[in-house]
Amino acid sequence: MVVSNPNAAEERGDLEQNPPDAMKHISLCSLFGLATALVALAASLIVPGKGIPEASLGATRAQVEARLGPPQDLDRNEFRPSDVYALYYSRGIELVYTNDRVSMITLHPADKQWKPYAGATREGLSVLSNPADVPKMMGQPSAARDGVLNYVKLGLVVQIKNNRIDSLILRPPGV
């Protein structure tokens, strides 16, 4: 009885001479790569007006810290004492807690102190997107002024500086 080895062509080094085995190998690799990319995207989906996998709008500080751990830094706003800023520089995430609940999520690209947030919306918008492509992906903003594209109904603000996305801000829709 002869047992066929599906990797025989690869082991012999003759992928070009045995196309059926080569195609199986390439197809399996392509499917694995696509599946890996889809899992990565799903794990870091930005949902305007709702949140990110690591933190959702309305979540408590305890819920967020159970997922992310303690922030690398905390800051306060002297004009709004109920607001606490939790800074996760290594993840590109800045959270605003109002009365101990997430009221705003800011996602940062890479700069001196931030690593880029690794996620995107279903439309493909990320902190690495070209600012000129934002209206193509998200539609026309409710308001656009001084490098700020405000999508009020979606709960998304895109800040642009020096012709690049400076941050994506998620907040409740209508605010």
Legacy VTK file of the C-alpha trace (Angstrom):
# vtk DataFile Version 3.0
C-alpha trace
ASCII
DATASET POLYDATA
POINTS 175 float
0.000 0.000 0.000
1.389 3.414 -1.001
0.651 6.372 1.248
0.744 9.714 -0.507
2.483 12.572 1.289
0.738 15.877 0.437
4.021 17.733 1.087
6.123 15.413 -1.109
6.571 17.951 -3.906
7.754 20.581 -1.434
10.117 18.136 0.280
11.612 17.138 -3.086
11.949 20.790 -4.064
9.953 20.364 -7.270
6.944 22.616 -6.682
7.299 23.971 -10.203
7.349 20.455 -11.672
4.259 19.304 -9.781
1.651 22.117 -10.077
-1.258 20.344 -8.329
0.716 19.981 -5.087
2.104 23.490 -5.493
-1.383 24.930 -5.920
-2.646 23.092 -2.836
0.278 24.491 -0.839
-0.253 28.032 -2.113
-4.018 27.859 -1.569
-3.642 26.622 1.994
-1.071 29.337 2.744
-3.358 31.988 1.240
-6.338 30.808 3.254
-4.277 30.706 6.438
-2.981 34.237 5.793
-6.475 35.546 5.080
-7.874 33.895 8.199
-5.069 35.351 10.299
-5.705 38.834 8.898
-9.455 38.560 9.545
-8.903 37.430 13.134
-6.493 40.336 13.709
-8.976 42.811 12.229
-11.876 41.450 14.245
-9.787 41.620 17.405
-9.130 45.329 16.886
-12.330 46.634 15.325
-12.990 50.333 15.956
-16.731 50.970 16.236
-17.535 54.704 16.168
-19.933 55.713 18.908
-19.372 52.427 20.766
-15.699 51.663 21.368
-12.884 49.227 20.749
-12.365 45.662 22.001
-10.231 46.951 24.873
-12.752 49.533 26.111
-16.305 50.546 25.314
-18.033 53.827 25.991
-19.818 53.585 29.348
-17.549 50.835 30.702
-16.295 51.225 34.262
-12.667 51.770 35.087
-12.572 48.334 36.757
-13.895 46.661 33.584
-11.299 48.402 31.409
-8.398 47.706 33.753
-9.391 44.036 33.859
-8.677 43.978 30.098
-5.836 46.494 29.746
-4.271 46.525 33.187
-3.460 49.789 34.919
-2.691 52.773 32.661
0.880 53.901 32.151
-0.112 57.365 33.297
-3.112 59.174 34.770
-3.920 62.839 34.307
-6.699 65.165 35.402
-8.374 68.183 33.888
-8.378 71.082 36.353
-11.451 72.580 34.648
-13.387 69.307 34.819
-12.396 67.626 38.079
-14.703 64.670 37.400
-12.586 63.732 34.328
-9.613 61.394 34.639
-7.390 60.617 31.640
-5.968 57.087 31.480
-3.012 56.937 29.096
-1.866 53.672 27.519
1.058 54.961 25.435
2.237 51.515 24.345
-1.204 50.715 22.878
-2.104 54.114 21.386
-5.145 54.406 23.659
-6.264 57.395 25.739
-9.440 57.068 27.787
-11.431 59.759 29.538
-13.322 58.604 32.605
-16.161 60.823 33.762
-17.469 59.694 37.134
-15.497 56.435 36.732
-17.038 55.522 33.331
-15.450 55.784 29.871
-16.884 58.917 28.263
-14.398 59.293 25.381
-11.776 57.138 23.658
-8.900 58.707 21.727
-6.775 56.524 19.446
-3.317 57.772 18.524
-0.849 57.199 15.678
2.858 56.765 16.414
4.752 59.795 17.667
7.348 60.587 20.332
5.390 59.041 23.177
2.641 56.973 21.512
2.722 53.682 19.675
0.003 53.530 17.012
-3.349 51.984 17.807
-3.551 48.758 15.806
-7.139 48.674 14.646
-9.544 49.916 12.007
-13.241 50.499 11.385
-15.197 48.159 9.108
-14.671 50.780 6.408
-10.885 50.577 6.865
-10.315 53.850 8.738
-7.319 53.692 11.078
-4.836 56.109 12.621
-2.574 55.248 9.661
-5.120 56.174 6.976
-4.562 58.950 4.473
-6.681 61.953 5.603
-7.865 62.484 2.004
-9.479 59.020 2.120
-11.551 59.649 5.266
-14.643 61.069 3.461
-14.439 58.217 0.931
-14.579 55.709 3.792
-16.875 57.456 6.280
-18.921 59.806 4.088
-19.156 63.556 4.444
-18.673 64.838 7.999
-21.390 66.748 9.851
-18.848 69.527 10.323
-15.310 70.112 9.071
-13.128 72.929 10.357
-9.459 73.554 11.107
-8.370 69.954 10.567
-11.272 68.418 12.486
-13.814 66.162 10.769
-16.784 65.660 13.070
-19.164 62.788 12.374
-21.763 63.650 15.041
-24.290 60.937 14.145
-21.560 58.267 14.143
-19.831 59.383 17.328
-16.482 59.926 15.574
-14.078 62.857 15.358
-11.015 62.699 13.083
-8.283 65.195 13.938
-5.770 65.995 11.202
-2.432 67.768 11.645
0.407 68.157 9.154
-1.543 66.206 6.530
-1.827 63.058 8.683
-4.377 61.719 11.123
-3.483 63.004 14.574
-6.193 61.059 16.404
-9.493 59.257 16.116
-11.936 60.148 18.882
-14.888 57.951 19.771
-17.729 59.420 21.781
-21.451 58.851 22.107
-23.352 59.604 18.881
-25.047 62.993 18.794
-22.521 64.692 21.080
LINES 1 176
175 0 1 2 3 4 5 6 7 8 9 10 11 12 13 14 15 16 17 18 19 20 21 22 23 24 25 26 27 28 29 30 31 32 33 34 35 36 37 38 39 40 41 42 43 44 45 46 47 48 49 50 51 52 53 54 55 56 57 58 59 60 61 62 63 64 65 66 67 68 69 70 71 72 73 74 75 76 77 78 79 80 81 82 83 84 85 86 87 88 89 90 91 92 93 94 95 96 97 98 99 100 101 102 103 104 105 106 107 108 109 110 111 112 113 114 115 116 117 118 119 120 121 122 123 124 125 126 127 128 129 130 131 132 133 134 135 136 137 138 139 140 141 142 143 144 145 146 147 148 149 150 151 152 153 154 155 156 157 158 159 160 161 162 163 164 165 166 167 168 169 170 171 172 173 174
